[in-house]
Amino acid sequence: MNLQLDANCYNAFIQEQSLGIHYNRGNDLLDYVRNPEVFDYADGYVRIPSAPGLGIDVNEDYVAERAAVGHRWRNPIWRHSDGSFAEW
């Protein structure tokens, strides 16, 4: 969703994404869209979706299915060796 904003901001430099990251267990971000090829990366870049709206087709059936399951995700707590909090 921020890709469209980045495309219009002359000073956008980098857009973070979490595809395949450790906390996406069981399902990942692209599982929720019918057209995941919109986000095919090449050489570290992704094209701005050009279809109407956000440029994606949300798989509403899958969203409803996952909503029925629910989740209890919590931020991980990372600590340094001395016990102090690390980032996040």
PyMOL Python script that loads the backbone (N, CA, C, O; Angstrom):
from pymol import cmd

cmd.read_pdbstr("""\
ATOM      1  N   MET A   1       0.815  -1.182   0.000  1.00  0.00           N
ATOM      2  CA  MET A   1       0.000   0.000   0.000  1.00  0.00           C
ATOM      3  C   MET A   1       0.866   1.255   0.000  1.00  0.00           C
ATOM      4  O   MET A   1       0.494   2.272  -0.585  1.00  0.00           O
ATOM      5  N   ASN A   2       2.000   1.182   0.645  1.00  0.00           N
ATOM      6  CA  ASN A   2       2.885   2.334   0.668  1.00  0.00           C
ATOM      7  C   ASN A   2       3.635   2.525  -0.636  1.00  0.00           C
ATOM      8  O   ASN A   2       4.249   3.571  -0.847  1.00  0.00           O
ATOM      9  N   LEU A   3       3.597   1.525  -1.521  1.00  0.00           N
ATOM     10  CA  LEU A   3       4.265   1.680  -2.811  1.00  0.00           C
ATOM     11  C   LEU A   3       3.680   2.840  -3.594  1.00  0.00           C
ATOM     12  O   LEU A   3       4.412   3.598  -4.231  1.00  0.00           O
ATOM     13  N   GLN A   4       2.353   2.981  -3.549  1.00  0.00           N
ATOM     14  CA  GLN A   4       1.719   4.075  -4.269  1.00  0.00           C
ATOM     15  C   GLN A   4       2.162   5.417  -3.701  1.00  0.00           C
ATOM     16  O   GLN A   4       2.400   6.364  -4.451  1.00  0.00           O
ATOM     17  N   LEU A   5       2.273   5.500  -2.393  1.00  0.00           N
ATOM     18  CA  LEU A   5       2.747   6.730  -1.760  1.00  0.00           C
ATOM     19  C   LEU A   5       4.194   6.994  -2.139  1.00  0.00           C
ATOM     20  O   LEU A   5       4.557   8.120  -2.479  1.00  0.00           O
ATOM     21  N   ASP A   6       5.021   5.956  -2.080  1.00  0.00           N
ATOM     22  CA  ASP A   6       6.428   6.112  -2.452  1.00  0.00           C
ATOM     23  C   ASP A   6       6.585   6.613  -3.881  1.00  0.00           C
ATOM     24  O   ASP A   6       7.464   7.424  -4.172  1.00  0.00           O
ATOM     25  N   ALA A   7       5.730   6.126  -4.764  1.00  0.00           N
ATOM     26  CA  ALA A   7       5.823   6.516  -6.169  1.00  0.00           C
ATOM     27  C   ALA A   7       5.552   7.998  -6.370  1.00  0.00           C
ATOM     28  O   ALA A   7       5.970   8.575  -7.373  1.00  0.00           O
ATOM     29  N   ASN A   8       4.860   8.615  -5.429  1.00  0.00           N
ATOM     30  CA  ASN A   8       4.518  10.031  -5.542  1.00  0.00           C
ATOM     31  C   ASN A   8       5.378  10.945  -4.683  1.00  0.00           C
ATOM     32  O   ASN A   8       5.243  12.167  -4.743  1.00  0.00           O
ATOM     33  N   CYS A   9       6.260  10.359  -3.886  1.00  0.00           N
ATOM     34  CA  CYS A   9       7.142  11.159  -3.029  1.00  0.00           C
ATOM     35  C   CYS A   9       8.540  11.164  -3.646  1.00  0.00           C
ATOM     36  O   CYS A   9       9.191  10.123  -3.720  1.00  0.00           O
ATOM     37  N   TYR A  10       8.987  12.301  -4.076  1.00  0.00           N
ATOM     38  CA  TYR A  10      10.267  12.390  -4.772  1.00  0.00           C
ATOM     39  C   TYR A  10      11.455  11.951  -3.915  1.00  0.00           C
ATOM     40  O   TYR A  10      12.507  11.605  -4.453  1.00  0.00           O
ATOM     41  N   ASN A  11      11.300  11.960  -2.603  1.00  0.00           N
ATOM     42  CA  ASN A  11      12.426  11.608  -1.747  1.00  0.00           C
ATOM     43  C   ASN A  11      12.297  10.222  -1.111  1.00  0.00           C
ATOM     44  O   ASN A  11      13.041   9.911  -0.181  1.00  0.00           O
ATOM     45  N   ALA A  12      11.370   9.379  -1.589  1.00  0.00           N
ATOM     46  CA  ALA A  12      11.263   8.010  -1.068  1.00  0.00           C
ATOM     47  C   ALA A  12      12.511   7.248  -1.502  1.00  0.00           C
ATOM     48  O   ALA A  12      12.866   7.239  -2.681  1.00  0.00           O
ATOM     49  N   PHE A  13      13.163   6.619  -0.552  1.00  0.00           N
ATOM     50  CA  PHE A  13      14.423   5.938  -0.840  1.00  0.00           C
ATOM     51  C   PHE A  13      14.302   4.423  -0.733  1.00  0.00           C
ATOM     52  O   PHE A  13      14.845   3.686  -1.556  1.00  0.00           O
ATOM     53  N   ILE A  14      13.594   3.973   0.277  1.00  0.00           N
ATOM     54  CA  ILE A  14      13.516   2.537   0.519  1.00  0.00           C
ATOM     55  C   ILE A  14      12.142   2.209   1.093  1.00  0.00           C
ATOM     56  O   ILE A  14      11.566   3.002   1.838  1.00  0.00           O
ATOM     57  N   GLN A  15      11.621   1.035   0.741  1.00  0.00           N
ATOM     58  CA  GLN A  15      10.343   0.582   1.299  1.00  0.00           C
ATOM     59  C   GLN A  15      10.575  -0.783   1.930  1.00  0.00           C
ATOM     60  O   GLN A  15      10.929  -1.745   1.247  1.00  0.00           O
ATOM     61  N   GLU A  16      10.374  -0.853   3.216  1.00  0.00           N
ATOM     62  CA  GLU A  16      10.546  -2.106   3.941  1.00  0.00           C
ATOM     63  C   GLU A  16       9.384  -3.047   3.640  1.00  0.00           C
ATOM     64  O   GLU A  16       8.256  -2.600   3.429  1.00  0.00           O
ATOM     65  N   GLN A  17       9.656  -4.340   3.620  1.00  0.00           N
ATOM     66  CA  GLN A  17       8.617  -5.345   3.454  1.00  0.00           C
ATOM     67  C   GLN A  17       8.967  -6.555   4.314  1.00  0.00           C
ATOM     68  O   GLN A  17      10.119  -6.734   4.709  1.00  0.00           O
ATOM     69  N   SER A  18       7.977  -7.372   4.597  1.00  0.00           N
ATOM     70  CA  SER A  18       8.224  -8.504   5.499  1.00  0.00           C
ATOM     71  C   SER A  18       7.850  -9.851   4.873  1.00  0.00           C
ATOM     72  O   SER A  18       7.430 -10.766   5.582  1.00  0.00           O
ATOM     73  N   LEU A  19       7.999  -9.975   3.571  1.00  0.00           N
ATOM     74  CA  LEU A  19       7.714 -11.250   2.919  1.00  0.00           C
ATOM     75  C   LEU A  19       8.706 -12.303   3.396  1.00  0.00           C
ATOM     76  O   LEU A  19       9.918 -12.085   3.375  1.00  0.00           O
ATOM     77  N   GLY A  20       8.181 -13.437   3.823  1.00  0.00           N
ATOM     78  CA  GLY A  20       9.046 -14.542   4.240  1.00  0.00           C
ATOM     79  C   GLY A  20       9.774 -14.331   5.555  1.00  0.00           C
ATOM     80  O   GLY A  20      10.685 -15.096   5.873  1.00  0.00           O
ATOM     81  N   ILE A  21       9.408 -13.328   6.321  1.00  0.00           N
ATOM     82  CA  ILE A  21      10.109 -13.056   7.583  1.00  0.00           C
ATOM     83  C   ILE A  21       9.631 -14.038   8.667  1.00  0.00           C
ATOM     84  O   ILE A  21       8.550 -14.616   8.550  1.00  0.00           O
ATOM     85  N   HIS A  22      10.411 -14.213   9.681  1.00  0.00           N
ATOM     86  CA  HIS A  22      10.196 -15.252  10.689  1.00  0.00           C
ATOM     87  C   HIS A  22       8.839 -15.212  11.383  1.00  0.00           C
ATOM     88  O   HIS A  22       8.347 -16.265  11.789  1.00  0.00           O
ATOM     89  N   TYR A  23       8.221 -14.066  11.537  1.00  0.00           N
ATOM     90  CA  TYR A  23       6.959 -14.045  12.278  1.00  0.00           C
ATOM     91  C   TYR A  23       5.747 -14.276  11.385  1.00  0.00           C
ATOM     92  O   TYR A  23       4.618 -14.251  11.875  1.00  0.00           O
ATOM     93  N   ASN A  24       5.945 -14.495  10.110  1.00  0.00           N
ATOM     94  CA  ASN A  24       4.836 -14.821   9.208  1.00  0.00           C
ATOM     95  C   ASN A  24       4.669 -16.338   9.123  1.00  0.00           C
ATOM     96  O   ASN A  24       4.647 -16.894   8.025  1.00  0.00           O
ATOM     97  N   ARG A  25       4.555 -16.999  10.247  1.00  0.00           N
ATOM     98  CA  ARG A  25       4.406 -18.458  10.284  1.00  0.00           C
ATOM     99  C   ARG A  25       2.974 -18.855   9.949  1.00  0.00           C
ATOM    100  O   ARG A  25       2.023 -18.206  10.383  1.00  0.00           O
ATOM    101  N   GLY A  26       2.828 -19.923   9.175  1.00  0.00           N
ATOM    102  CA  GLY A  26       1.497 -20.423   8.859  1.00  0.00           C
ATOM    103  C   GLY A  26       0.902 -19.804   7.610  1.00  0.00           C
ATOM    104  O   GLY A  26       0.234 -20.491   6.837  1.00  0.00           O
ATOM    105  N   ASN A  27       1.128 -18.551   7.407  1.00  0.00           N
ATOM    106  CA  ASN A  27       0.713 -17.875   6.181  1.00  0.00           C
ATOM    107  C   ASN A  27       1.534 -16.602   6.050  1.00  0.00           C
ATOM    108  O   ASN A  27       2.051 -16.073   7.035  1.00  0.00           O
ATOM    109  N   ASP A  28       1.642 -16.127   4.839  1.00  0.00           N
ATOM    110  CA  ASP A  28       2.469 -14.952   4.572  1.00  0.00           C
ATOM    111  C   ASP A  28       1.618 -13.874   3.910  1.00  0.00           C
ATOM    112  O   ASP A  28       0.457 -14.110   3.577  1.00  0.00           O
ATOM    113  N   LEU A  29       2.181 -12.725   3.726  1.00  0.00           N
ATOM    114  CA  LEU A  29       1.433 -11.579   3.216  1.00  0.00           C
ATOM    115  C   LEU A  29       0.751 -11.841   1.879  1.00  0.00           C
ATOM    116  O   LEU A  29      -0.405 -11.462   1.691  1.00  0.00           O
ATOM    117  N   LEU A  30       1.449 -12.483   0.951  1.00  0.00           N
ATOM    118  CA  LEU A  30       0.897 -12.685  -0.383  1.00  0.00           C
ATOM    119  C   LEU A  30      -0.183 -13.749  -0.420  1.00  0.00           C
ATOM    120  O   LEU A  30      -0.850 -13.912  -1.443  1.00  0.00           O
ATOM    121  N   ASP A  31      -0.372 -14.478   0.671  1.00  0.00           N
ATOM    122  CA  ASP A  31      -1.464 -15.448   0.738  1.00  0.00           C
ATOM    123  C   ASP A  31      -2.824 -14.749   0.701  1.00  0.00           C
ATOM    124  O   ASP A  31      -3.834 -15.380   0.390  1.00  0.00           O
ATOM    125  N   TYR A  32      -2.856 -13.473   1.011  1.00  0.00           N
ATOM    126  CA  TYR A  32      -4.108 -12.731   1.108  1.00  0.00           C
ATOM    127  C   TYR A  32      -4.528 -12.064  -0.199  1.00  0.00           C
ATOM    128  O   TYR A  32      -5.588 -11.441  -0.258  1.00  0.00           O
ATOM    129  N   VAL A  33      -3.711 -12.186  -1.247  1.00  0.00           N
ATOM    130  CA  VAL A  33      -4.068 -11.587  -2.538  1.00  0.00           C
ATOM    131  C   VAL A  33      -4.172 -12.659  -3.611  1.00  0.00           C
ATOM    132  O   VAL A  33      -3.476 -13.673  -3.564  1.00  0.00           O
ATOM    133  N   ARG A  34      -5.043 -12.422  -4.570  1.00  0.00           N
ATOM    134  CA  ARG A  34      -5.221 -13.380  -5.673  1.00  0.00           C
ATOM    135  C   ARG A  34      -4.174 -13.189  -6.759  1.00  0.00           C
ATOM    136  O   ARG A  34      -3.970 -14.085  -7.577  1.00  0.00           O
ATOM    137  N   ASN A  35      -3.510 -12.049  -6.785  1.00  0.00           N
ATOM    138  CA  ASN A  35      -2.526 -11.757  -7.819  1.00  0.00           C
ATOM    139  C   ASN A  35      -1.156 -11.428  -7.207  1.00  0.00           C
ATOM    140  O   ASN A  35      -0.675 -10.305  -7.353  1.00  0.00           O
ATOM    141  N   PRO A  36      -0.524 -12.392  -6.525  1.00  0.00           N
ATOM    142  CA  PRO A  36       0.758 -12.125  -5.870  1.00  0.00           C
ATOM    143  C   PRO A  36       1.882 -11.741  -6.834  1.00  0.00           C
ATOM    144  O   PRO A  36       2.890 -11.174  -6.414  1.00  0.00           O
ATOM    145  N   GLU A  37       1.715 -12.045  -8.114  1.00  0.00           N
ATOM    146  CA  GLU A  37       2.748 -11.689  -9.087  1.00  0.00           C
ATOM    147  C   GLU A  37       2.943 -10.179  -9.191  1.00  0.00           C
ATOM    148  O   GLU A  37       3.958  -9.720  -9.714  1.00  0.00           O
ATOM    149  N   VAL A  38       1.986  -9.411  -8.700  1.00  0.00           N
ATOM    150  CA  VAL A  38       2.121  -7.950  -8.686  1.00  0.00           C
ATOM    151  C   VAL A  38       3.376  -7.550  -7.915  1.00  0.00           C
ATOM    152  O   VAL A  38       3.988  -6.522  -8.206  1.00  0.00           O
ATOM    153  N   PHE A  39       3.754  -8.357  -6.938  1.00  0.00           N
ATOM    154  CA  PHE A  39       4.896  -8.029  -6.092  1.00  0.00           C
ATOM    155  C   PHE A  39       6.145  -8.841  -6.436  1.00  0.00           C
ATOM    156  O   PHE A  39       6.965  -9.112  -5.559  1.00  0.00           O
ATOM    157  N   ASP A  40       6.298  -9.232  -7.703  1.00  0.00           N
ATOM    158  CA  ASP A  40       7.516  -9.926  -8.122  1.00  0.00           C
ATOM    159  C   ASP A  40       8.686  -8.953  -8.066  1.00  0.00           C
ATOM    160  O   ASP A  40       8.673  -7.909  -8.717  1.00  0.00           O
ATOM    161  N   TYR A  41       9.693  -9.307  -7.283  1.00  0.00           N
ATOM    162  CA  TYR A  41      10.876  -8.465  -7.132  1.00  0.00           C
ATOM    163  C   TYR A  41      11.918  -8.869  -8.157  1.00  0.00           C
ATOM    164  O   TYR A  41      12.067 -10.051  -8.467  1.00  0.00           O
ATOM    165  N   ALA A  42      12.637  -7.892  -8.681  1.00  0.00           N
ATOM    166  CA  ALA A  42      13.749  -8.135  -9.595  1.00  0.00           C
ATOM    167  C   ALA A  42      14.859  -7.153  -9.264  1.00  0.00           C
ATOM    168  O   ALA A  42      14.657  -5.939  -9.300  1.00  0.00           O
ATOM    169  N   ASP A  43      16.025  -7.679  -8.943  1.00  0.00           N
ATOM    170  CA  ASP A  43      17.190  -6.844  -8.613  1.00  0.00           C
ATOM    171  C   ASP A  43      16.910  -5.868  -7.476  1.00  0.00           C
ATOM    172  O   ASP A  43      17.425  -4.750  -7.472  1.00  0.00           O
ATOM    173  N   GLY A  44      16.092  -6.289  -6.512  1.00  0.00           N
ATOM    174  CA  GLY A  44      15.804  -5.447  -5.353  1.00  0.00           C
ATOM    175  C   GLY A  44      14.710  -4.422  -5.582  1.00  0.00           C
ATOM    176  O   GLY A  44      14.467  -3.573  -4.724  1.00  0.00           O
ATOM    177  N   TYR A  45      14.050  -4.488  -6.721  1.00  0.00           N
ATOM    178  CA  TYR A  45      13.002  -3.520  -7.043  1.00  0.00           C
ATOM    179  C   TYR A  45      11.681  -4.235  -7.295  1.00  0.00           C
ATOM    180  O   TYR A  45      11.653  -5.411  -7.660  1.00  0.00           O
ATOM    181  N   VAL A  46      10.604  -3.515  -7.095  1.00  0.00           N
ATOM    182  CA  VAL A  46       9.270  -4.006  -7.426  1.00  0.00           C
ATOM    183  C   VAL A  46       8.547  -2.888  -8.171  1.00  0.00           C
ATOM    184  O   VAL A  46       8.673  -1.712  -7.830  1.00  0.00           O
ATOM    185  N   ARG A  47       7.800  -3.271  -9.177  1.00  0.00           N
ATOM    186  CA  ARG A  47       7.037  -2.268  -9.923  1.00  0.00           C
ATOM    187  C   ARG A  47       5.849  -1.786  -9.101  1.00  0.00           C
ATOM    188  O   ARG A  47       5.299  -2.535  -8.293  1.00  0.00           O
ATOM    189  N   ILE A  48       5.461  -0.554  -9.305  1.00  0.00           N
ATOM    190  CA  ILE A  48       4.288  -0.008  -8.642  1.00  0.00           C
ATOM    191  C   ILE A  48       3.056  -0.652  -9.289  1.00  0.00           C
ATOM    192  O   ILE A  48       2.920  -0.595 -10.511  1.00  0.00           O
ATOM    193  N   PRO A  49       2.156  -1.263  -8.510  1.00  0.00           N
ATOM    194  CA  PRO A  49       0.953  -1.859  -9.098  1.00  0.00           C
ATOM    195  C   PRO A  49       0.184  -0.822  -9.921  1.00  0.00           C
ATOM    196  O   PRO A  49       0.013   0.319  -9.493  1.00  0.00           O
ATOM    197  N   SER A  50      -0.272  -1.230 -11.094  1.00  0.00           N
ATOM    198  CA  SER A  50      -0.918  -0.270 -11.992  1.00  0.00           C
ATOM    199  C   SER A  50      -2.420  -0.509 -12.164  1.00  0.00           C
ATOM    200  O   SER A  50      -3.086   0.259 -12.858  1.00  0.00           O
ATOM    201  N   ALA A  51      -2.960  -1.555 -11.546  1.00  0.00           N
ATOM    202  CA  ALA A  51      -4.394  -1.800 -11.637  1.00  0.00           C
ATOM    203  C   ALA A  51      -5.143  -0.760 -10.786  1.00  0.00           C
ATOM    204  O   ALA A  51      -4.531  -0.079  -9.963  1.00  0.00           O
ATOM    205  N   PRO A  52      -6.434  -0.640 -10.977  1.00  0.00           N
ATOM    206  CA  PRO A  52      -7.217   0.335 -10.196  1.00  0.00           C
ATOM    207  C   PRO A  52      -7.083   0.113  -8.684  1.00  0.00           C
ATOM    208  O   PRO A  52      -6.789  -0.992  -8.228  1.00  0.00           O
ATOM    209  N   GLY A  53      -7.299   1.161  -7.938  1.00  0.00           N
ATOM    210  CA  GLY A  53      -7.213   1.091  -6.473  1.00  0.00           C
ATOM    211  C   GLY A  53      -5.778   0.852  -6.036  1.00  0.00           C
ATOM    212  O   GLY A  53      -4.857   1.528  -6.494  1.00  0.00           O
ATOM    213  N   LEU A  54      -5.600  -0.110  -5.151  1.00  0.00           N
ATOM    214  CA  LEU A  54      -4.252  -0.427  -4.676  1.00  0.00           C
ATOM    215  C   LEU A  54      -3.488  -1.321  -5.650  1.00  0.00           C
ATOM    216  O   LEU A  54      -2.300  -1.582  -5.462  1.00  0.00           O
ATOM    217  N   GLY A  55      -4.172  -1.783  -6.681  1.00  0.00           N
ATOM    218  CA  GLY A  55      -3.513  -2.612  -7.681  1.00  0.00           C
ATOM    219  C   GLY A  55      -3.457  -4.078  -7.319  1.00  0.00           C
ATOM    220  O   GLY A  55      -2.757  -4.855  -7.968  1.00  0.00           O
ATOM    221  N   ILE A  56      -4.189  -4.463  -6.284  1.00  0.00           N
ATOM    222  CA  ILE A  56      -4.221  -5.860  -5.866  1.00  0.00           C
ATOM    223  C   ILE A  56      -5.654  -6.355  -5.829  1.00  0.00           C
ATOM    224  O   ILE A  56      -6.598  -5.567  -5.757  1.00  0.00           O
ATOM    225  N   ASP A  57      -5.802  -7.666  -5.880  1.00  0.00           N
ATOM    226  CA  ASP A  57      -7.108  -8.295  -5.775  1.00  0.00           C
ATOM    227  C   ASP A  57      -7.106  -9.102  -4.474  1.00  0.00           C
ATOM    228  O   ASP A  57      -6.512 -10.179  -4.414  1.00  0.00           O
ATOM    229  N   VAL A  58      -7.755  -8.596  -3.456  1.00  0.00           N
ATOM    230  CA  VAL A  58      -7.766  -9.233  -2.136  1.00  0.00           C
ATOM    231  C   VAL A  58      -8.591 -10.521  -2.183  1.00  0.00           C
ATOM    232  O   VAL A  58      -9.710 -10.538  -2.695  1.00  0.00           O
ATOM    233  N   ASN A  59      -8.026 -11.584  -1.646  1.00  0.00           N
ATOM    234  CA  ASN A  59      -8.730 -12.862  -1.547  1.00  0.00           C
ATOM    235  C   ASN A  59      -9.579 -12.817  -0.274  1.00  0.00           C
ATOM    236  O   ASN A  59      -9.141 -13.244   0.794  1.00  0.00           O
ATOM    237  N   GLU A  60     -10.780 -12.300  -0.404  1.00  0.00           N
ATOM    238  CA  GLU A  60     -11.642 -12.065   0.755  1.00  0.00           C
ATOM    239  C   GLU A  60     -12.030 -13.366   1.462  1.00  0.00           C
ATOM    240  O   GLU A  60     -12.218 -13.377   2.679  1.00  0.00           O
ATOM    241  N   ASP A  61     -12.151 -14.457   0.709  1.00  0.00           N
ATOM    242  CA  ASP A  61     -12.470 -15.747   1.329  1.00  0.00           C
ATOM    243  C   ASP A  61     -11.351 -16.168   2.271  1.00  0.00           C
ATOM    244  O   ASP A  61     -11.609 -16.649   3.374  1.00  0.00           O
ATOM    245  N   TYR A  62     -10.110 -15.989   1.836  1.00  0.00           N
ATOM    246  CA  TYR A  62      -8.971 -16.358   2.676  1.00  0.00           C
ATOM    247  C   TYR A  62      -8.870 -15.437   3.901  1.00  0.00           C
ATOM    248  O   TYR A  62      -8.553 -15.891   5.000  1.00  0.00           O
ATOM    249  N   VAL A  63      -9.138 -14.165   3.704  1.00  0.00           N
ATOM    250  CA  VAL A  63      -9.128 -13.219   4.826  1.00  0.00           C
ATOM    251  C   VAL A  63     -10.155 -13.656   5.877  1.00  0.00           C
ATOM    252  O   VAL A  63      -9.851 -13.669   7.070  1.00  0.00           O
ATOM    253  N   ALA A  64     -11.362 -14.012   5.441  1.00  0.00           N
ATOM    254  CA  ALA A  64     -12.407 -14.453   6.375  1.00  0.00           C
ATOM    255  C   ALA A  64     -11.998 -15.757   7.067  1.00  0.00           C
ATOM    256  O   ALA A  64     -12.223 -15.926   8.265  1.00  0.00           O
ATOM    257  N   GLU A  65     -11.398 -16.672   6.306  1.00  0.00           N
ATOM    258  CA  GLU A  65     -10.944 -17.947   6.883  1.00  0.00           C
ATOM    259  C   GLU A  65      -9.900 -17.722   7.974  1.00  0.00           C
ATOM    260  O   GLU A  65      -9.987 -18.314   9.050  1.00  0.00           O
ATOM    261  N   ARG A  66      -8.921 -16.874   7.701  1.00  0.00           N
ATOM    262  CA  ARG A  66      -7.863 -16.600   8.684  1.00  0.00           C
ATOM    263  C   ARG A  66      -8.403 -15.805   9.867  1.00  0.00           C
ATOM    264  O   ARG A  66      -7.931 -15.982  10.990  1.00  0.00           O
ATOM    265  N   ALA A  67      -9.380 -14.936   9.638  1.00  0.00           N
ATOM    266  CA  ALA A  67      -9.976 -14.161  10.730  1.00  0.00           C
ATOM    267  C   ALA A  67     -10.713 -15.087  11.692  1.00  0.00           C
ATOM    268  O   ALA A  67     -10.725 -14.848  12.899  1.00  0.00           O
ATOM    269  N   ALA A  68     -11.323 -16.136  11.164  1.00  0.00           N
ATOM    270  CA  ALA A  68     -12.030 -17.098  12.019  1.00  0.00           C
ATOM    271  C   ALA A  68     -11.054 -17.858  12.907  1.00  0.00           C
ATOM    272  O   ALA A  68     -11.392 -18.225  14.033  1.00  0.00           O
ATOM    273  N   VAL A  69      -9.851 -18.094  12.409  1.00  0.00           N
ATOM    274  CA  VAL A  69      -8.828 -18.791  13.192  1.00  0.00           C
ATOM    275  C   VAL A  69      -8.280 -17.874  14.282  1.00  0.00           C
ATOM    276  O   VAL A  69      -8.031 -18.303  15.409  1.00  0.00           O
ATOM    277  N   GLY A  70      -8.099 -16.603  13.926  1.00  0.00           N
ATOM    278  CA  GLY A  70      -7.548 -15.632  14.870  1.00  0.00           C
ATOM    279  C   GLY A  70      -6.054 -15.819  15.054  1.00  0.00           C
ATOM    280  O   GLY A  70      -5.437 -16.666  14.408  1.00  0.00           O
ATOM    281  N   HIS A  71      -5.488 -15.030  15.929  1.00  0.00           N
ATOM    282  CA  HIS A  71      -4.057 -15.123  16.216  1.00  0.00           C
ATOM    283  C   HIS A  71      -3.771 -14.516  17.583  1.00  0.00           C
ATOM    284  O   HIS A  71      -4.584 -13.781  18.143  1.00  0.00           O
ATOM    285  N   ARG A  72      -2.633 -14.834  18.084  1.00  0.00           N
ATOM    286  CA  ARG A  72      -2.182 -14.246  19.346  1.00  0.00           C
ATOM    287  C   ARG A  72      -0.726 -13.836  19.203  1.00  0.00           C
ATOM    288  O   ARG A  72       0.108 -14.173  20.044  1.00  0.00           O
ATOM    289  N   TRP A  73      -0.428 -13.118  18.149  1.00  0.00           N
ATOM    290  CA  TRP A  73       0.938 -12.689  17.886  1.00  0.00           C
ATOM    291  C   TRP A  73       1.328 -11.575  18.851  1.00  0.00           C
ATOM    292  O   TRP A  73       0.550 -10.656  19.107  1.00  0.00           O
ATOM    293  N   ARG A  74       2.515 -11.671  19.370  1.00  0.00           N
ATOM    294  CA  ARG A  74       3.068 -10.635  20.249  1.00  0.00           C
ATOM    295  C   ARG A  74       4.467 -10.287  19.776  1.00  0.00           C
ATOM    296  O   ARG A  74       5.171 -11.130  19.220  1.00  0.00           O
ATOM    297  N   ASN A  75       4.864  -9.057  19.997  1.00  0.00           N
ATOM    298  CA  ASN A  75       6.228  -8.657  19.656  1.00  0.00           C
ATOM    299  C   ASN A  75       7.219  -9.534  20.411  1.00  0.00           C
ATOM    300  O   ASN A  75       7.040  -9.800  21.599  1.00  0.00           O
ATOM    301  N   PRO A  76       8.264  -9.983  19.721  1.00  0.00           N
ATOM    302  CA  PRO A  76       9.294 -10.736  20.432  1.00  0.00           C
ATOM    303  C   PRO A  76      10.041  -9.806  21.391  1.00  0.00           C
ATOM    304  O   PRO A  76      10.159  -8.608  21.130  1.00  0.00           O
ATOM    305  N   ILE A  77      10.532 -10.344  22.475  1.00  0.00           N
ATOM    306  CA  ILE A  77      11.327  -9.559  23.423  1.00  0.00           C
ATOM    307  C   ILE A  77      12.781 -10.004  23.269  1.00  0.00           C
ATOM    308  O   ILE A  77      13.148 -11.128  23.613  1.00  0.00           O
ATOM    309  N   TRP A  78      13.576  -9.108  22.752  1.00  0.00           N
ATOM    310  CA  TRP A  78      14.993  -9.393  22.552  1.00  0.00           C
ATOM    311  C   TRP A  78      15.802  -8.675  23.625  1.00  0.00           C
ATOM    312  O   TRP A  78      15.556  -7.510  23.934  1.00  0.00           O
ATOM    313  N   ARG A  79      16.755  -9.383  24.175  1.00  0.00           N
ATOM    314  CA  ARG A  79      17.599  -8.800  25.218  1.00  0.00           C
ATOM    315  C   ARG A  79      19.073  -8.983  24.887  1.00  0.00           C
ATOM    316  O   ARG A  79      19.468  -9.932  24.210  1.00  0.00           O
ATOM    317  N   HIS A  80      19.858  -8.062  25.376  1.00  0.00           N
ATOM    318  CA  HIS A  80      21.315  -8.169  25.274  1.00  0.00           C
ATOM    319  C   HIS A  80      21.793  -9.185  26.318  1.00  0.00           C
ATOM    320  O   HIS A  80      21.026  -9.596  27.189  1.00  0.00           O
ATOM    321  N   SER A  81      23.042  -9.577  26.224  1.00  0.00           N
ATOM    322  CA  SER A  81      23.573 -10.585  27.161  1.00  0.00           C
ATOM    323  C   SER A  81      23.511 -10.126  28.615  1.00  0.00           C
ATOM    324  O   SER A  81      23.499 -10.958  29.522  1.00  0.00           O
ATOM    325  N   ASP A  82      23.471  -8.808  28.851  1.00  0.00           N
ATOM    326  CA  ASP A  82      23.379  -8.309  30.224  1.00  0.00           C
ATOM    327  C   ASP A  82      21.945  -8.224  30.728  1.00  0.00           C
ATOM    328  O   ASP A  82      21.710  -7.800  31.859  1.00  0.00           O
ATOM    329  N   GLY A  83      20.979  -8.625  29.892  1.00  0.00           N
ATOM    330  CA  GLY A  83      19.580  -8.617  30.292  1.00  0.00           C
ATOM    331  C   GLY A  83      18.833  -7.357  29.901  1.00  0.00           C
ATOM    332  O   GLY A  83      17.609  -7.318  30.027  1.00  0.00           O
ATOM    333  N   SER A  84      19.521  -6.323  29.431  1.00  0.00           N
ATOM    334  CA  SER A  84      18.831  -5.086  29.011  1.00  0.00           C
ATOM    335  C   SER A  84      18.090  -5.333  27.710  1.00  0.00           C
ATOM    336  O   SER A  84      18.437  -6.221  26.931  1.00  0.00           O
ATOM    337  N   PHE A  85      17.043  -4.513  27.492  1.00  0.00           N
ATOM    338  CA  PHE A  85      16.241  -4.653  26.282  1.00  0.00           C
ATOM    339  C   PHE A  85      17.052  -4.294  25.041  1.00  0.00           C
ATOM    340  O   PHE A  85      17.794  -3.312  25.026  1.00  0.00           O
ATOM    341  N   ALA A  86      16.895  -5.096  24.025  1.00  0.00           N
ATOM    342  CA  ALA A  86      17.474  -4.773  22.724  1.00  0.00           C
ATOM    343  C   ALA A  86      16.394  -4.033  21.930  1.00  0.00           C
ATOM    344  O   ALA A  86      15.335  -3.728  22.478  1.00  0.00           O
ATOM    345  N   GLU A  87      16.635  -3.750  20.689  1.00  0.00           N
ATOM    346  CA  GLU A  87      15.654  -3.027  19.886  1.00  0.00           C
ATOM    347  C   GLU A  87      14.334  -3.773  19.789  1.00  0.00           C
ATOM    348  O   GLU A  87      14.276  -4.995  19.918  1.00  0.00           O
ATOM    349  N   TRP A  88      13.275  -3.005  19.558  1.00  0.00           N
ATOM    350  CA  TRP A  88      11.906  -3.469  19.362  1.00  0.00           C
ATOM    351  C   TRP A  88      11.437  -4.123  20.600  1.00  0.00           C
ATOM    352  O   TRP A  88      10.300  -4.591  20.659  1.00  0.00           O
TER     353      TRP A  88
END
""", "prot")
cmd.dss("prot")
cmd.show_as("cartoon", "prot")
cmd.util.cbc("prot")
cmd.orient("prot")
